[in-house]
């Protein structure tokens, strides 16, 4: 098990800081000896992973009951963290770590940026580590660095801390239950339509496993973080969007706080999924000779202006519509996008422009 002496780093200059000062090494050693004597039987019995995780919970519970002895409380929290790591319980280890950061001032001072770099280094090492216990220990080290950094970070750095903390907590609490399965669907490129009271625009977002996201319009790069009910995409301090969970490739909605409140509709880019987006009603213009409304149905039929019927079929590059009345045809180019789709008419002289009704 790792040493009871915890190395923590942060610039501790918060106004009206009510946290306890970090006890000196002699006081910590004395308190640890006392706690280990009190829990000697429990410690000797904690041999298996499950028993160590159970003991970690007991240490955490007792830490909440300690009265005016901050040194003894700290020791209990440190033991809770260490035994939770040995017991492979990341949730308890994180709870103990959070309690330490919230209740005690830092032992050594450094900057938020340095802490972020230290945390990232620990996470990188964790990905290469084969030992499960050592992997968890490195992940908790990273978690602790991000917690300390968050206390004094500002602006985008603070947002980045929040994302990294949230991601680690989500991984600990939800990975085994399968609640994060939808995040696999997020990775890749999406057609995005953002609609506001004064207009709209289309773009493409590409999400990456490392938390990065690119946009073809506006601010080109940002980062995403997974929360319980949504994915938050942060472009800068004043610009962000959300996508509601669970992620659905055929159509995921959300909100935008970029230049005022707006709605977001995102569709996973790819011809396999775009047919789902075709279904519904479209406002259609064909050159100067036609303006009307087409409604596409799942059974392969299409209704024009509420009267004429036809059939649509999907090719690899186009959607082909053949009208029952005269066997004339139109095509729409694939992939079908969120808002506007173009194509051509049977005469070869007129462009077809289809816009989803209500946009």
N, C-alpha and C positions, 0 to 999 in steps of 0.2 A: 504494500500500500504506500502511496506517495507520502512525503513528509508532511507533518502537521503545519510546518511553517509555510504559509501561503505568500507567494510573491505577487503583489498587486501594484498597479501603476496607474496614476492619474494626476492631473493638475487639480489639486483640491483647494479651490478658492471660491466656493459657492457662498454667497451672502446668507447670513442667518443659518448657517449649517448646524443642524441640531444633532448630527451623528456623533457617535462616540469616537474618541481618538483611538488609533490602533495601539493596543497594549504592548509594552516592551517584551522582549524575548523571555526574560526571566519569569515574568508574570504568566505568560502563556504556557511555559514549560511546567510551572507549579500547578496551574489550573488543569492542564492536561493529565498530570499524574493523579490528581484528585478524582477527575472524572473517570479515568481508566480503572481506578480502584473501586469506585462505586459500581461500575458496569462490568467488573472483572468476569463474572460468571457468564453474562450475555456475550461478551467479546470472545471468551473461550469456546462457546458453543457455536458461534457464527462461522461455520466452515464452508457451507455451500453458498452458491450465488444467491439463492432465495433467502437464506438466513441473513446474509450480509445486507441485502436490500431491506429486509424487515427491521434489522437493527438500525439502519440509516433512518428509517421513518421514526423510530423511537427517539433517536438523538434529536431529530428535527422537532418532534413534539415537546421534548423536555426543554429545548432551547426557548420555546415560547413561554415556558412556565418559570424560567429563572427570573428572579426579582431584580435587585439592584446590583447584580454582579456581571458587568459587561464582558469581563475576561472569560468567565465560565461560559457565558452564552456564546461567545465567539468560538471557544474550543468545541462546544457541542455542535455548532454549525459546520465547523471544519471537519469534524469526525463524520457528521451526516453526509457531507459532500464526498469524503473519501470512501466511506463504506457503500454509498450509493454507486460510485464508480466501480468498486469491486463487485457490487451486486448487479451491475449492468442496468441500473435504473436511472436513465438520463433525466427523467422528470423530477425525481427527488433531488438529484445532484443539482439541477438548475434552480429548484426552489431554495435550497440551502445557499447557493451562490448568490441568488438575488437578495436574500436576507442579509448576507454579509455586506454586500455593496450598499444596500439601503441603510444599514445601521452603523457602519463604521467608516471612518475617514481612511483615505489611502495611506499605505505604508511608504510608498515611494512616488515622487512626482514625475510626470511626463505628460506629453501632449496627446490630444485625441487622435491626431494623425498617426503618431507613433504606436498608439494602442491599436488602431485599426490595422496597421501593418503587422503588428505582432499577432493579432487575432487571425488575420489571413494566413500568416505563416503556419500557425498551429493547425488551421483547417486543411491546408495543403498537405501537411505531414500526416494528418488523420486519414486522408484519402489513400495514402500509400501504405498505411500501417495494417499489418495482418492480424495482430492481436486485438480482439474485441475490446478488452479492458483498456488497453493503451489507446485505442482509437477513441473510446468514449472520454478518456482523460484529456486527450488533445482537443476534442470538441468542447469540453467544459472549459478548458483554458481559453479557447477562442471566445466562448460565450461570456466569460468573465471580463475579458479585454473589451468586448463591445459594450458591456454594461458600464464599465468604468468610463469608457470614451464618451458614452451618451450623456453623462452628467455635465460635461463642459463643452461638448460639441455644439455647433450652431449651423443653421442653414442646411445645405445639401449634405454636409458631413453627418449631421444629426439624423437626417432622413436615411442615410446609408446605414448608420448604426441600427436604427429601428428595423430596417429590412433584414439585416443580418441576424439580429436577435429574434425577430419573428420567424425567419426561416428555420433557425435551429430549434426553436420551441415547437414549431409545426412538425418538424422531422421527428422530434422526441415523442410528441403526444399523439400524432395522427398516422405515422407511417405504418405501424403494425395493423391499425384498424382499417386501412385502405382509404381513409378520407382524403388522401392526397393523390389518388389515382388519376384524377382529372387533370392534374398538372402536366402529366405526360402529353396530353392532348394540346396543351398550350404551346409547346415548343414547335416552331415553324413560322410560316408566313401567313398573315391574315389580311383579307380585304376589309377595310374599315371605313364606315360612313359616319360622320359626325354632323349632327343636325342641331342648329340653334335657332333662336327667334329671328335672327337677321341673315340667315343663310346657312349653307352647308358646304362640306368639302369631303373628298375621298382621299384616302392614303393607304399605304400598306405598312403593317408593323411586322417585324420579324423578332420572335422571342428566342433567347438562347438559354441553355442549361445553366450558365454561370450567373444568371440574373440580369444580363444585359438585354436591351431591346433597341432596335433601329426603326426609324420612320423614314418614308420616302418624301415626306413633306414636313415643313415646320422645323422644329428642333430635331436634329438627326439622331441623337443618341440619348438614352436614359437608362433606367433600371426598373425592374419589376420586383414586387414582393408579394408573397402569398399570405392572405389573411383568411380568417375562418369563413367569411361570407363573400369575399371578393379578391380579385387581383388588383393591386394598385400599381399604376405605371407612373413613375416620377420623371419628369423631363428637366425641371429646375425647381427652385424654391416656390415659384408661383404658378406652376403649370403641371397638372397631373390629370390622369384619367383612371377609371376603374372598369373592370369587367366582372360581372356577377358570376359566382360559383354556384353549381358546378359548371365547368367549361363544356360547351356544346359546339362542336365544329360547324354544324349547319347554321347556327345563329346564336351568338352570345351578346347580350345587351349590357349596357353600363352607363356611366355618367362621365361628363367632362367638366373640369373646373378651369379650363384654359380660355381666358377672355369671356368669362361668364358661364352660367349653367347651360349645358347642352347634353343631348343624348348620344350614346354610342351604340352602333350595331356593327359587330365583327363576324366575319365568315371565314373559316379556314380556307386558305387558298389551295385549290386543287380540283381537277375535273371530276374526281370521284364524288365530291360532296356538292358541287355547284347545282346539280339537278334539283336538290331540295329547295334551293333558293328560287328556282324558276317558278315553282308553284305559287299561284296567286294572281293578282290583277296588275296589269301594266298599261300605262298610257303610251300609245304608239303613234309615231309619225312616219309616213313614207313619202319622202320628197315633199312636193307641194300638193300631191294628189289625194292624200288620205290622212286623216287624224281620227283616231278612235281608241277603243279600249279592248284589250285582249285579256282573257282569263284562262290560265293554264291549270289543268287538273292532273292529279296523280295517275289517273287511268290512261293518260296519253291523249286526251281530247283537249281542244281549245275552243273557246267561245268568243266570237268577234262581235262586239257591239250588242251583245245580248240576243243576237239573232242567228248569225251564220256559225256553222260549226266546222271544225277541221280536226286533223290529227297531227300530233308532234312526235318526232322520233329523235333520239340523241345519237349523233355521230361523234367521232373522236374530236372533231374540231368545231362542229356547229350543231345547233338545234334546227331541224328542218320542219316547217309547218306547211302542210298541204290542205287546201280548203276543199270541202266536199262539193260545193256548188259548181266550181269551174276547174278544179284540179290545178289552179295556180298556186304558187308557193312563195314563201319567204324563208329566210334563214336568219338566225341570231348566232353570233360568234361565241364560242366558249373560251374560258370559263365564264359562267354567268356571275356577274358582280353584284354588289349590294344595291347600287342605285341605277346606273344606266348601262344598257347593253346595245351594241350596234350590230348591224347585219346588212343584208341586201335583199332586193325584191326580184321576182322572176324576170322582169324586163331588163335587168342588168344596168339600169340607168338611175335608179333611185335608192338612196340609202335608207335603211330602216333604223330608227332610233326608238328604243323602248325604255321608258322610265317607270320605275315602280310607283304605282298610284299612292298618293298621299305624301310623296317626297317634295 
